[in-house]
Amino acid sequence: MKIAVPSTGTTLEAPVDDRFGRAHYFCIVTLEDQSITGCESVDNSDNIDAAHGAGSGAAELVAESGADTLLAPYVGPSAFAGLDAANIAVYPLKGETVKDAVETFLKESPARIENPSGPGHHGSL
Amino acid sequence: MKISIASGKGGTGKTTVAVSMALALRNHGLRVQLLDADVEEPNSLLFLDDDIAASEDFGIMVPTVDREACTSCRACRDLCAYNAIKMLGGSAMVFPELCHGCGGCIRVCPDDAISEALRPVGVIEGFDKDGFVFRQGKLNIGEVLSTPIIRELLHRDAPQPVDVTLVDASPGTSCPVIAACNPSDFVLLVTEPTPFGLNDLALAVEMVRELKKPCGVVVNRAGLGNDVVHRYCEEQGVEILMEIPFDRTIAEQYSRGTPLVTAKPEMTEAFVALYDRIKVITGGGQ
C-alpha cells in the first residue's frame, strides 16, 4: 500500500500541508503489514505556480507516484474526478506530521471520502 | 466606429456612460449598437426600457478523449497551456472547465483519439429596435472562461447598419477587458477622482497603450476626492474628455434604473460632444 500525504517537507517528520492542489510536496509512504517501510517525496511546485488546474495536476502527480491512497484535507471536484479516474482512494487527513497522519489513519480507519469536499475554486489562487 | 468603455476600477460608472452615450447618440439621430461585454454580470439592460427579445446559446468546442484509442503519449497534455488535460487512469483526461477551445490537442494527437464536442458556456441575447441594437453576453453560472463569448459578441456584424457600436467592458485589466477593447477604434476610460480611481486608471492606461489604442478619460463623480486624476492625466498626456458631476440626484435616479441622460437630459449634448471629439481623435473611425 502506498499512501500520498500533502506535506510542507520531504520526510516523515515534515508537517502536513493543509492544501491538496497547491501542497508543497507529496510524501509517498510505503506500508507493509500496517507498518511504515519507506517514504519518498514528489515536488508539487509546478502546480503551486499554475494559474489553473492545480487540483487536477496534483491528482496526476499523485497517480504517477504509484500511490493508491491519498490523505487530504479538501479535494475539489476536478481533483476528485481525476483521483477517481486513477482509482486512488481518498481519506481525511488528520495529524501534525506525515508520520502522525499515516499512523492516525491506520489507527482510526476513517470512512473513505466519496464526494468532492466543495464547489472547487478553479481559476483562483 | 467602435468604442469600448472600460475602467481599471469597478463601480466607476462604465455602464452609466455606455448606456447614456448610447441613448444620447440615438436621440441625436445616430444608429447605435450597445454591447454589454461584462459577461459575468451584464447590467446595462437594467437601464433600458426594452426586454430581451431573442436569446441563443453560445458554446465552445472542447475535446473528448476516446480512452481506448489513447496511447498515453502525453502530446496533448504537454501542449495544453491551460492545464486542461492530465494523464489519469491510463489515458488523457479532459477538464473541460479549463479548456479555451483552441483545438491544439486534436492536431497533435498521433492516434486520432480526440474529437470535439460543443460545450455551452453562456448565451448571447438582446433586442433590435429601429436604429438601436442591444446585445449582451451572459456566462452560465459556474463558468470561468469569459473571453470566447466576449470575442464572439464583438466579432458579430450588427443585424442592421449602425453608425457606432459602444462596448460596456468588465472592470479590471485582464483578458476579458482586453477581449472587449481589442476590436475597438477607441477606449474610453471611466474613473473617479480618488487615489483608488487613479491607481486603477493608471493600470488601464498602461493596458490600452499595450494594445496601441487611442484613449481618453471620463471623470465621474467630479468634485469628489482630490485632483490626483487630473494631475496624472496632464502628466501622461491623456485627455479628459468629459466630467460627470458628483450629484446626489444622479445616484438616486441610478438606483431606480434611470439612465443619466434621462435623469439629466441636459447631459445629452455633452455625450454628443464626447462622441464628436472621439471622432476627431480617431480620424473618423473606420
Contacts between the chains, C-beta under 8 A, distances in Angstrom:
chain1	res1	chain2	res2	distance
A	50	B	83	5.6
A	51	B	83	7.9
A	52	B	82	5.9
A	52	B	83	5.4
A	52	B	84	7.9
A	52	B	98	5.0
A	53	B	82	6.9
A	53	B	83	2.8
A	53	B	84	6.6
A	53	B	86	7.6
A	53	B	95	6.3
A	53	B	98	5.2
A	54	B	83	7.9
A	56	B	83	6.9
A	56	B	86	4.9
A	56	B	88	7.8
A	56	B	93	7.7
A	56	B	95	5.0
A	56	B	98	7.8
A	57	B	83	5.8
A	57	B	86	6.4
A	59	B	86	6.8
A	59	B	88	6.3
A	60	B	86	4.1
A	60	B	87	5.8
A	60	B	88	5.8
A	63	B	87	7.6
A	63	B	88	5.6
A	63	B	89	7.5
A	64	B	87	7.5
A	78	B	95	5.2
A	78	B	97	7.3
A	78	B	98	7.8
A	81	B	93	7.8
A	81	B	95	7.7
A	82	B	86	6.0
A	82	B	88	4.7
A	82	B	93	6.3
A	82	B	95	7.7
A	83	B	88	7.9
A	85	B	88	4.4
A	85	B	89	3.6
A	85	B	93	5.5
A	86	B	88	4.6
A	86	B	89	4.8
A	87	B	89	6.7
A	122	B	95	8.0
A	122	B	97	5.9
A	122	B	98	6.4
A	122	B	144	6.1
A	123	B	144	4.1
